[in-house]
Amino acid sequence: MSLIRDENNVAWQEAMHLYQMGRYEQAKEKFMPFLARSQEDGQLLFFVAYCSFKLDQLDEAETFAREALRVGYFGEEVYSLLGIICKAKGAYAEAEEFFLTGLSHNPQDGDLLAQYAYLMLVTGYEEKAKLLMAEAMRIDPESEVVLHYHYHFLRAYDEVEAQQETIRKYNEIAGSDVDKLLKMGLAALDRGHYREARECYRQAYLMDPGNKQLLQAIEEIDEIIHPVFLPNRLLHKTGGPVIWWICFIGALFLCSRLDWNTAGEILAMVYIPFCIYTWVSPLIYRGVRKLGGYR
């Protein structure tokens, strides 16, 4: 089959279909033969870069995106992608430079404004971040990208009711069922509903079985809700180790002043093993998993 990049080419149509469906690993495999024959195709380089990014291959994604710029593909989406990659790598100054360059091409790009706003939030420029996000919402309040970053913006400020409204709007327009489930899972985690969050992530993983980050999230939730960690959950829900330690010392002091020596001894006999158990519970959990215990 001829590998000519045009809209009527069956192989190209398959690649684009996979790309639009969010099946990035398969899409990338389909794109690569085209790229081998058209190494100066900037848009194709961007497609491959974006696939690599979604597959968490950041170095490769950056290489392809920079190559797209080198061959003269200056779409805002390239600057957006490079900005996101640099932010993920902690290169915040370079990320800002890419976002600003993209905005110089199109100051009314709501997606870029939202991405830049979130970068400012992450780096501590909260007032600037709020202004940028407000402008992004004004320009394009129904953009999937804008709503994505607006949701994470609200999470940073723990605005629960506004989060729910943003999720509702996002789910109305989002093209990817996986992304919808991820947002629902995050919202469930924020409410402390771990089993609901796990189910959202499980459904998302069934749709995207190559997503290692989803699998890791499921495993982390499995660890949180495992019975082995019940004492740990109790500890954290009631103030954490420091609060418990202060209360224990205070109780011992009170028992000593009131000559309740037996009560103090019983308290110590309960508290100390409890603390030791919470410290060694990760080891117990790993042992249970190896033995094929509860999941």
C-alpha positions as CSV (number, residue, x, y, z in Angstrom):
1,M,0.0,0.0,0.0
2,S,1.3,3.4,-0.9
3,L,2.3,5.5,2.1
4,I,1.2,8.9,0.8
5,R,-0.1,11.3,3.4
6,D,-3.5,12.5,2.1
7,E,-7.1,12.3,3.2
8,N,-8.0,9.5,0.7
9,N,-5.2,7.2,1.8
10,V,-6.7,4.3,3.8
11,A,-3.6,3.9,6.0
12,W,-3.6,7.6,6.8
13,Q,-7.3,7.5,7.6
14,E,-6.7,4.6,10.0
15,A,-3.9,6.5,11.7
16,M,-6.0,9.7,12.1
17,H,-9.0,7.7,13.4
18,L,-6.9,6.1,16.1
19,Y,-5.4,9.5,17.0
20,Q,-8.8,11.1,17.3
21,M,-10.1,8.1,19.4
22,G,-7.2,8.7,21.8
23,R,-5.5,5.3,21.0
24,Y,-2.1,7.0,20.9
25,E,0.1,3.9,21.0
26,Q,-1.6,2.4,17.9
27,A,-1.8,5.8,16.2
28,K,1.9,6.4,16.7
29,E,2.7,3.0,15.1
30,K,0.6,4.0,12.1
31,F,2.2,7.4,11.8
32,M,5.8,6.3,11.9
33,P,6.0,4.8,8.4
34,F,4.6,8.1,7.0
35,L,7.2,10.0,9.0
36,A,10.0,7.8,7.6
37,R,9.0,9.1,4.2
38,S,8.1,12.7,5.1
39,Q,10.6,13.8,7.7
40,E,10.0,17.5,7.0
41,D,6.2,17.3,7.5
42,G,5.7,19.6,10.5
43,Q,2.1,18.6,11.2
44,L,2.9,14.9,11.1
45,L,5.9,15.5,13.5
46,F,3.4,17.2,15.8
47,F,1.0,14.3,15.7
48,V,3.8,11.9,16.6
49,A,5.0,14.3,19.4
50,Y,1.5,14.4,20.9
51,C,1.2,10.6,20.8
52,S,4.6,10.3,22.6
53,F,3.5,12.9,25.2
54,K,0.2,11.0,25.9
55,L,2.3,7.8,26.3
56,D,4.4,9.6,28.9
57,Q,7.5,9.6,26.6
58,L,8.4,13.2,27.4
59,D,11.9,13.3,25.9
60,E,10.8,11.8,22.7
61,A,7.7,14.1,22.5
62,E,10.0,17.1,23.1
63,T,12.3,16.0,20.3
64,F,9.6,15.6,17.8
65,A,7.9,18.9,18.8
66,R,11.1,20.8,18.5
67,E,11.7,19.2,15.1
68,A,8.2,20.4,14.0
69,L,9.3,23.9,14.8
70,R,12.6,23.5,13.0
71,V,10.9,22.5,9.8
72,G,8.6,25.5,10.0
73,Y,5.4,24.3,11.7
74,F,4.5,27.2,13.9
75,G,0.9,26.2,15.0
76,E,0.0,27.3,18.5
77,E,-0.5,23.6,19.4
78,V,3.2,23.0,19.1
79,Y,4.1,25.8,21.5
80,S,1.3,24.6,23.8
81,L,2.7,21.0,23.8
82,L,6.3,22.2,24.4
83,G,5.1,24.4,27.2
84,I,3.3,21.5,28.9
85,I,6.3,19.2,28.4
86,C,8.7,21.7,29.9
87,K,6.3,22.3,32.9
88,A,6.1,18.5,33.4
89,K,9.9,18.5,33.5
90,G,10.1,21.4,35.9
91,A,11.6,23.8,33.4
92,Y,9.1,26.5,34.2
93,A,10.9,29.4,32.7
94,E,11.2,27.7,29.3
95,A,7.5,26.6,29.6
96,E,6.5,30.2,30.1
97,E,8.5,31.2,27.1
98,F,6.7,28.7,24.9
99,F,3.3,29.7,26.2
100,L,4.1,33.4,25.6
101,T,5.3,32.7,22.1
102,G,2.2,30.8,21.3
103,L,0.1,33.6,22.6
104,S,2.0,36.1,20.5
105,H,0.7,34.2,17.5
106,N,-2.8,34.2,18.8
107,P,-3.5,36.3,22.0
108,Q,-7.1,35.0,22.0
109,D,-6.2,31.3,22.3
110,G,-8.2,30.3,25.4
111,D,-6.5,26.9,25.6
112,L,-3.0,28.6,25.8
113,L,-4.2,31.1,28.3
114,A,-5.6,28.4,30.6
115,Q,-2.3,26.4,30.3
116,Y,-0.3,29.5,31.1
117,A,-2.7,30.3,34.0
118,Y,-2.1,26.9,35.5
119,L,1.7,27.4,35.1
120,M,1.5,30.7,37.0
121,L,-0.5,29.0,39.7
122,V,2.0,26.2,40.1
123,T,4.9,28.7,40.3
124,G,3.2,30.8,42.9
125,Y,1.9,33.8,40.9
126,E,-1.7,33.4,42.1
127,E,-3.1,36.8,41.2
128,K,-1.7,36.6,37.7
129,A,-3.0,33.0,37.4
130,K,-6.5,34.1,38.4
131,L,-6.6,36.9,35.8
132,L,-5.4,34.6,33.1
133,M,-7.9,31.9,33.9
134,A,-10.7,34.4,34.0
135,E,-9.7,35.6,30.6
136,A,-9.5,32.0,29.3
137,M,-13.0,31.3,30.6
138,R,-14.3,34.5,29.0
139,I,-12.8,33.8,25.6
140,D,-13.7,30.1,25.4
141,P,-15.9,28.8,28.3
142,E,-16.8,25.6,26.4
143,S,-13.3,24.5,25.5
144,E,-12.4,21.1,26.7
145,V,-8.8,22.2,27.5
146,V,-10.0,25.4,29.3
147,L,-12.5,23.4,31.4
148,H,-9.8,20.8,32.2
149,Y,-7.4,23.5,33.6
150,H,-10.3,25.4,35.3
151,Y,-11.2,22.2,37.1
152,H,-7.7,21.7,38.4
153,F,-7.5,25.4,39.3
154,L,-10.6,24.9,41.4
155,R,-9.2,21.8,43.1
156,A,-6.2,23.9,44.2
157,Y,-8.6,26.2,46.0
158,D,-10.8,23.4,47.3
159,E,-13.9,24.9,45.7
160,V,-16.0,21.8,45.7
161,E,-19.3,23.1,44.4
162,A,-17.7,24.9,41.5
163,Q,-15.7,21.8,40.7
164,Q,-18.9,19.8,40.3
165,E,-20.3,22.4,37.9
166,T,-17.1,22.4,35.9
167,I,-17.1,18.6,35.7
168,R,-20.7,18.7,34.5
169,K,-19.8,21.1,31.7
170,Y,-16.7,19.2,30.8
171,N,-18.6,15.9,30.5
172,E,-21.1,17.5,28.2
173,I,-18.4,18.4,25.6
174,A,-15.5,16.0,26.3
175,G,-14.8,13.8,23.3
176,S,-13.0,11.1,25.4
177,D,-14.9,8.8,27.8
178,V,-11.5,8.1,29.4
179,D,-11.0,11.8,30.3
180,K,-14.6,12.0,31.6
181,L,-13.9,9.0,33.9
182,L,-10.6,10.5,35.1
183,K,-12.3,13.8,36.1
184,M,-15.1,11.8,37.9
185,G,-12.4,9.7,39.7
186,L,-10.5,12.8,40.8
187,A,-13.7,14.3,42.2
188,A,-14.5,11.1,44.1
189,L,-11.0,11.1,45.6
190,D,-11.5,14.7,46.7
191,R,-14.6,13.6,48.6
192,G,-12.7,10.7,50.1
193,H,-14.8,8.1,48.1
194,Y,-12.0,5.8,47.2
195,R,-14.0,2.9,46.0
196,E,-16.0,5.1,43.7
197,A,-12.8,6.6,42.4
198,R,-11.3,3.1,41.8
199,E,-14.3,2.1,39.8
200,C,-14.0,5.2,37.6
201,Y,-10.3,4.4,37.0
202,R,-11.0,0.8,36.4
203,Q,-13.5,1.6,33.7
204,A,-11.1,4.1,32.2
205,Y,-8.3,1.4,32.2
206,L,-10.6,-1.0,30.4
207,M,-11.0,1.6,27.6
208,D,-7.2,2.4,27.7
209,P,-5.4,-0.7,28.8
210,G,-2.0,0.7,27.8
211,N,-2.2,3.6,30.2
212,K,0.3,2.8,32.9
213,Q,-0.6,5.9,35.0
214,L,-4.1,4.6,35.3
215,L,-2.9,1.2,36.4
216,Q,-0.7,2.9,39.0
217,A,-3.6,5.0,40.3
218,I,-5.7,1.8,40.7
219,E,-2.9,0.1,42.6
220,E,-2.4,3.1,44.9
221,I,-6.2,3.1,45.7
222,D,-6.1,-0.6,46.3
223,E,-3.4,0.1,48.9
224,I,-5.3,2.9,50.6
225,I,-8.5,0.8,51.0
226,H,-6.9,-2.5,51.9
227,P,-7.9,-3.8,55.4
228,V,-4.2,-3.9,56.4
229,F,-4.2,-0.1,56.4
230,L,-7.4,0.3,58.5
231,P,-5.4,1.6,61.6
232,N,-3.5,4.0,59.3
233,R,-6.7,5.4,58.0
234,L,-8.1,5.8,61.5
235,L,-4.8,7.5,62.5
236,H,-5.0,10.1,59.7
237,K,-8.7,10.7,60.0
238,T,-8.3,11.7,63.6
239,G,-5.5,14.2,63.2
240,G,-2.4,12.2,62.3
241,P,0.6,10.9,64.3
242,V,1.5,14.2,65.9
243,I,-2.0,14.7,67.4
244,W,-2.0,11.2,68.7
245,W,1.4,11.6,70.2
246,I,0.4,14.8,72.0
247,C,-2.8,13.2,73.3
248,F,-0.8,10.1,74.5
249,I,1.8,12.2,76.4
250,G,-1.0,14.3,77.8
251,A,-3.0,11.3,78.9
252,L,0.1,9.7,80.5
253,F,0.8,13.0,82.4
254,L,-2.8,13.1,83.6
255,C,-2.7,9.4,84.7
256,S,0.6,10.1,86.6
257,R,-0.8,13.2,88.4
258,L,-4.0,11.2,89.4
259,D,-2.0,8.1,90.4
260,W,-3.8,6.1,87.8
261,N,-0.7,4.0,87.1
262,T,-2.6,0.9,85.9
263,A,-4.6,3.0,83.4
264,G,-1.4,4.6,82.2
265,E,0.2,1.2,81.7
266,I,-2.8,-0.1,79.8
267,L,-2.8,3.0,77.6
268,A,0.9,2.5,76.8
269,M,0.3,-1.2,76.1
270,V,-2.3,-0.3,73.5
271,Y,-0.7,2.8,72.0
272,I,2.8,1.6,71.4
273,P,1.9,-1.6,69.5
274,F,-0.6,0.5,67.5
275,C,2.1,2.8,66.4
276,I,4.5,0.0,65.6
277,Y,1.8,-1.6,63.5
278,T,1.2,1.6,61.5
279,W,4.9,1.8,60.8
280,V,5.3,-1.8,59.6
281,S,1.9,-2.0,57.8
282,P,3.5,-1.4,54.4
283,L,5.7,-4.5,54.9
284,I,2.6,-6.5,56.0
285,Y,0.7,-5.3,52.9
286,R,3.5,-6.4,50.5
287,G,3.6,-9.8,52.2
288,V,-0.2,-10.2,51.9
289,R,0.0,-9.2,48.2
290,K,2.8,-11.8,47.6
291,L,0.7,-14.5,49.2
292,G,-2.2,-13.6,46.9
293,G,-4.4,-12.1,49.6
294,Y,-7.1,-9.5,49.4
295,R,-6.9,-7.0,46.4
